[in-house]
Amino acid sequence: MKIVCGERAREVRLERDTAVLDGERLAYRIVEDGAAGERLEVGDRRHRIRVARRRDRVFVWCEGEVYEFAPARAAERPPGDRGDLLAPMPGRIRAVYVSENGAVRRGDVLLILEAMKMEHAIRAPRDGTVRHLPHREGDLVETGTPLVELA
Protein backbone atom coordinates (compact mmCIF):
# COMPACT_ATOMS: atom_id res chain seq x y z
CA MET A 1 0.00 0.00 0.00
CA LYS A 2 1.26 3.48 -0.79
CA ILE A 3 1.03 5.94 2.12
CA VAL A 4 1.71 9.63 2.47
CA CYS A 5 3.30 11.38 5.46
CA GLY A 6 3.66 15.10 4.91
CA GLU A 7 4.83 15.46 1.32
CA ARG A 8 6.59 12.09 1.18
CA ALA A 9 4.90 9.02 -0.31
CA ARG A 10 6.24 5.54 0.39
CA GLU A 11 5.29 1.99 -0.53
CA VAL A 12 4.67 0.10 2.74
CA ARG A 13 3.81 -3.53 3.44
CA LEU A 14 3.50 -4.83 7.00
CA GLU A 15 4.18 -8.46 7.71
CA ARG A 16 4.17 -10.30 11.03
CA ASP A 17 7.35 -8.74 12.44
CA THR A 18 8.78 -7.01 9.39
CA ALA A 19 7.93 -3.80 7.56
CA VAL A 20 8.92 -3.43 3.91
CA LEU A 21 9.47 0.27 3.13
CA ASP A 22 10.14 1.02 -0.54
CA GLY A 23 11.58 -2.50 -0.90
CA GLU A 24 13.80 -2.35 2.22
CA ARG A 25 13.01 -4.86 5.01
CA LEU A 26 13.06 -3.64 8.61
CA ALA A 27 12.45 -5.92 11.57
CA TYR A 28 10.30 -4.31 14.25
CA ARG A 29 8.43 -5.17 17.40
CA ILE A 30 5.65 -3.34 19.22
CA VAL A 31 5.48 -3.92 22.95
CA GLU A 32 2.54 -2.92 25.17
CA ASP A 33 3.92 -0.61 27.85
CA GLY A 34 0.94 -0.34 30.21
CA ALA A 35 -0.37 3.17 30.88
CA ALA A 36 2.64 4.61 29.02
CA GLY A 37 1.21 3.35 25.70
CA GLU A 38 3.34 1.23 23.43
CA ARG A 39 7.01 0.90 22.66
CA LEU A 40 8.29 0.46 19.09
CA GLU A 41 11.57 -1.41 18.78
CA VAL A 42 13.50 -1.20 15.51
CA GLY A 43 16.86 -2.90 15.82
CA ASP A 44 18.45 -1.66 19.05
CA ARG A 45 16.45 1.62 19.03
CA ARG A 46 13.36 1.98 21.23
CA HIS A 47 10.67 4.64 20.87
CA ARG A 48 7.58 5.35 22.97
CA ILE A 49 4.57 5.73 20.70
CA ARG A 50 0.84 6.33 20.81
CA VAL A 51 -1.38 5.63 17.85
CA ALA A 52 -4.85 7.00 17.01
CA ARG A 53 -7.04 6.47 13.94
CA ARG A 54 -9.62 8.70 12.34
CA ARG A 55 -11.26 7.23 9.25
CA ASP A 56 -8.45 6.61 6.74
CA ARG A 57 -5.86 8.61 8.69
CA VAL A 58 -3.43 7.27 11.31
CA PHE A 59 -1.77 9.64 13.78
CA VAL A 60 1.41 8.49 15.51
CA TRP A 61 2.98 10.33 18.43
CA CYS A 62 6.64 9.38 18.74
CA GLU A 63 9.18 11.05 21.01
CA GLY A 64 7.32 14.38 21.12
CA GLU A 65 6.49 14.58 17.38
CA VAL A 66 3.15 13.78 15.73
CA TYR A 67 3.05 12.17 12.28
CA GLU A 68 -0.07 11.83 10.12
CA PHE A 69 -0.27 8.95 7.64
CA ALA A 70 -2.90 8.43 4.95
CA PRO A 71 -3.32 6.09 1.99
CA ALA A 72 -1.85 7.83 -1.06
CA ARG A 73 -5.04 7.43 -3.11
CA ALA A 74 -7.12 9.03 -0.32
CA ALA A 75 -4.67 11.90 0.00
CA GLU A 76 -4.89 12.54 -3.77
CA ARG A 77 -8.71 12.55 -3.86
CA PRO A 78 -10.11 16.06 -4.27
CA PRO A 79 -12.06 17.37 -1.26
CA GLY A 80 -15.76 16.69 -1.50
CA ASP A 81 -15.42 13.69 -3.86
CA ARG A 82 -17.88 11.18 -2.43
CA GLY A 83 -17.92 8.74 -5.37
CA ASP A 84 -16.05 6.00 -3.51
CA LEU A 85 -16.98 3.99 -0.45
CA LEU A 86 -13.77 3.36 1.49
CA ALA A 87 -12.85 0.47 3.78
CA PRO A 88 -13.23 1.78 7.34
CA MET A 89 -10.61 -0.72 8.58
CA PRO A 90 -8.44 -3.53 7.26
CA GLY A 91 -10.39 -6.69 6.51
CA ARG A 92 -11.56 -9.34 4.03
CA ILE A 93 -14.46 -8.95 1.63
CA ARG A 94 -16.83 -11.80 2.48
CA ALA A 95 -19.77 -11.10 0.14
CA VAL A 96 -20.57 -8.74 -2.73
CA TYR A 97 -24.27 -8.11 -3.38
CA VAL A 98 -24.08 -5.69 -6.33
CA SER A 99 -22.62 -5.65 -9.83
CA GLU A 100 -21.16 -2.95 -12.02
CA ASN A 101 -23.76 -0.72 -13.70
CA GLY A 102 -26.37 -1.92 -11.20
CA ALA A 103 -28.72 0.60 -9.58
CA VAL A 104 -28.64 0.96 -5.78
CA ARG A 105 -30.81 2.81 -3.32
CA ARG A 106 -29.70 4.57 -0.19
CA GLY A 107 -29.26 2.02 2.60
CA ASP A 108 -28.82 -1.02 0.33
CA VAL A 109 -26.13 -3.44 1.53
CA LEU A 110 -23.46 -3.44 -1.17
CA LEU A 111 -20.98 -5.82 0.40
CA ILE A 112 -19.89 -7.40 3.66
CA LEU A 113 -16.45 -6.63 5.08
CA GLU A 114 -15.14 -8.98 7.76
CA ALA A 115 -12.85 -7.13 10.16
CA MET A 116 -11.89 -7.72 13.77
CA LYS A 117 -13.85 -11.02 13.75
CA MET A 118 -17.07 -9.19 12.91
CA GLU A 119 -19.04 -8.68 9.72
CA HIS A 120 -19.65 -5.06 8.70
CA ALA A 121 -22.36 -4.22 6.15
CA ILE A 122 -21.16 -1.56 3.72
CA ARG A 123 -24.31 0.33 2.68
CA ALA A 124 -25.04 2.79 -0.11
CA PRO A 125 -24.94 6.34 1.28
CA ARG A 126 -27.30 7.55 -1.48
CA ASP A 127 -29.15 6.40 -4.58
CA GLY A 128 -26.89 5.80 -7.56
CA THR A 129 -25.29 3.38 -9.98
CA VAL A 130 -22.31 1.13 -9.27
CA ARG A 131 -19.55 2.51 -11.49
CA HIS A 132 -16.79 0.08 -10.47
CA LEU A 133 -16.14 -2.81 -8.07
CA PRO A 134 -12.35 -3.02 -7.68
CA HIS A 135 -12.41 -6.12 -5.42
CA ARG A 136 -13.91 -9.62 -5.32
CA GLU A 137 -15.06 -11.87 -2.50
CA GLY A 138 -12.07 -13.08 -0.49
CA ASP A 139 -9.86 -10.06 -1.24
CA LEU A 140 -7.97 -8.45 1.64
CA VAL A 141 -8.24 -4.66 1.82
CA GLU A 142 -6.49 -1.99 3.87
CA THR A 143 -8.09 1.00 5.60
CA GLY A 144 -9.05 3.65 3.06
CA THR A 145 -9.15 1.28 0.09
CA PRO A 146 -12.04 2.07 -2.30
CA LEU A 147 -14.61 -0.74 -2.09
CA VAL A 148 -17.32 0.55 -4.43
CA GLU A 149 -17.36 3.49 -6.81
CA LEU A 150 -20.81 5.04 -7.17
CA ALA A 151 -21.95 7.31 -9.97
C-alpha positions as CSV (number, residue, x, y, z in Angstrom):
1,M,0.0,0.0,0.0
2,K,1.3,3.5,-0.8
3,I,1.0,5.9,2.1
4,V,1.7,9.6,2.5
5,C,3.3,11.4,5.5
6,G,3.7,15.1,4.9
7,E,4.8,15.5,1.3
8,R,6.6,12.1,1.2
9,A,4.9,9.0,-0.3
10,R,6.2,5.5,0.4
11,E,5.3,2.0,-0.5
12,V,4.7,0.1,2.7
13,R,3.8,-3.5,3.4
14,L,3.5,-4.8,7.0
15,E,4.2,-8.5,7.7
16,R,4.2,-10.3,11.0
17,D,7.3,-8.7,12.4
18,T,8.8,-7.0,9.4
19,A,7.9,-3.8,7.6
20,V,8.9,-3.4,3.9
21,L,9.5,0.3,3.1
22,D,10.1,1.0,-0.5
23,G,11.6,-2.5,-0.9
24,E,13.8,-2.3,2.2
25,R,13.0,-4.9,5.0
26,L,13.1,-3.6,8.6
27,A,12.5,-5.9,11.6
28,Y,10.3,-4.3,14.2
29,R,8.4,-5.2,17.4
30,I,5.6,-3.3,19.2
31,V,5.5,-3.9,23.0
32,E,2.5,-2.9,25.2
33,D,3.9,-0.6,27.9
34,G,0.9,-0.3,30.2
35,A,-0.4,3.2,30.9
36,A,2.6,4.6,29.0
37,G,1.2,3.3,25.7
38,E,3.3,1.2,23.4
39,R,7.0,0.9,22.7
40,L,8.3,0.5,19.1
41,E,11.6,-1.4,18.8
42,V,13.5,-1.2,15.5
43,G,16.9,-2.9,15.8
44,D,18.5,-1.7,19.0
45,R,16.5,1.6,19.0
46,R,13.4,2.0,21.2
47,H,10.7,4.6,20.9
48,R,7.6,5.4,23.0
49,I,4.6,5.7,20.7
50,R,0.8,6.3,20.8
51,V,-1.4,5.6,17.8
52,A,-4.8,7.0,17.0
53,R,-7.0,6.5,13.9
54,R,-9.6,8.7,12.3
55,R,-11.3,7.2,9.2
56,D,-8.5,6.6,6.7
57,R,-5.9,8.6,8.7
58,V,-3.4,7.3,11.3
59,F,-1.8,9.6,13.8
60,V,1.4,8.5,15.5
61,W,3.0,10.3,18.4
62,C,6.6,9.4,18.7
63,E,9.2,11.1,21.0
64,G,7.3,14.4,21.1
65,E,6.5,14.6,17.4
66,V,3.1,13.8,15.7
67,Y,3.0,12.2,12.3
68,E,-0.1,11.8,10.1
69,F,-0.3,8.9,7.6
70,A,-2.9,8.4,4.9
71,P,-3.3,6.1,2.0
72,A,-1.8,7.8,-1.1
73,R,-5.0,7.4,-3.1
74,A,-7.1,9.0,-0.3
75,A,-4.7,11.9,0.0
76,E,-4.9,12.5,-3.8
77,R,-8.7,12.6,-3.9
78,P,-10.1,16.1,-4.3
79,P,-12.1,17.4,-1.3
80,G,-15.8,16.7,-1.5
81,D,-15.4,13.7,-3.9
82,R,-17.9,11.2,-2.4
83,G,-17.9,8.7,-5.4
84,D,-16.1,6.0,-3.5
85,L,-17.0,4.0,-0.4
86,L,-13.8,3.4,1.5
87,A,-12.9,0.5,3.8
88,P,-13.2,1.8,7.3
89,M,-10.6,-0.7,8.6
90,P,-8.4,-3.5,7.3
91,G,-10.4,-6.7,6.5
92,R,-11.6,-9.3,4.0
93,I,-14.5,-9.0,1.6
94,R,-16.8,-11.8,2.5
95,A,-19.8,-11.1,0.1
96,V,-20.6,-8.7,-2.7
97,Y,-24.3,-8.1,-3.4
98,V,-24.1,-5.7,-6.3
99,S,-22.6,-5.7,-9.8
100,E,-21.2,-2.9,-12.0
101,N,-23.8,-0.7,-13.7
102,G,-26.4,-1.9,-11.2
103,A,-28.7,0.6,-9.6
104,V,-28.6,1.0,-5.8
105,R,-30.8,2.8,-3.3
106,R,-29.7,4.6,-0.2
107,G,-29.3,2.0,2.6
108,D,-28.8,-1.0,0.3
109,V,-26.1,-3.4,1.5
110,L,-23.5,-3.4,-1.2
111,L,-21.0,-5.8,0.4
112,I,-19.9,-7.4,3.7
113,L,-16.5,-6.6,5.1
114,E,-15.1,-9.0,7.8
115,A,-12.9,-7.1,10.2
116,M,-11.9,-7.7,13.8
117,K,-13.8,-11.0,13.8
118,M,-17.1,-9.2,12.9
119,E,-19.0,-8.7,9.7
120,H,-19.7,-5.1,8.7
121,A,-22.4,-4.2,6.2
122,I,-21.2,-1.6,3.7
123,R,-24.3,0.3,2.7
124,A,-25.0,2.8,-0.1
125,P,-24.9,6.3,1.3
126,R,-27.3,7.5,-1.5
127,D,-29.2,6.4,-4.6
128,G,-26.9,5.8,-7.6
129,T,-25.3,3.4,-10.0
130,V,-22.3,1.1,-9.3
131,R,-19.5,2.5,-11.5
132,H,-16.8,0.1,-10.5
133,L,-16.1,-2.8,-8.1
134,P,-12.3,-3.0,-7.7
135,H,-12.4,-6.1,-5.4
136,R,-13.9,-9.6,-5.3
137,E,-15.1,-11.9,-2.5
138,G,-12.1,-13.1,-0.5
139,D,-9.9,-10.1,-1.2
140,L,-8.0,-8.5,1.6
141,V,-8.2,-4.7,1.8
142,E,-6.5,-2.0,3.9
143,T,-8.1,1.0,5.6
144,G,-9.0,3.7,3.1
145,T,-9.2,1.3,0.1
146,P,-12.0,2.1,-2.3
147,L,-14.6,-0.7,-2.1
148,V,-17.3,0.5,-4.4
149,E,-17.4,3.5,-6.8
150,L,-20.8,5.0,-7.2
151,A,-21.9,7.3,-10.0
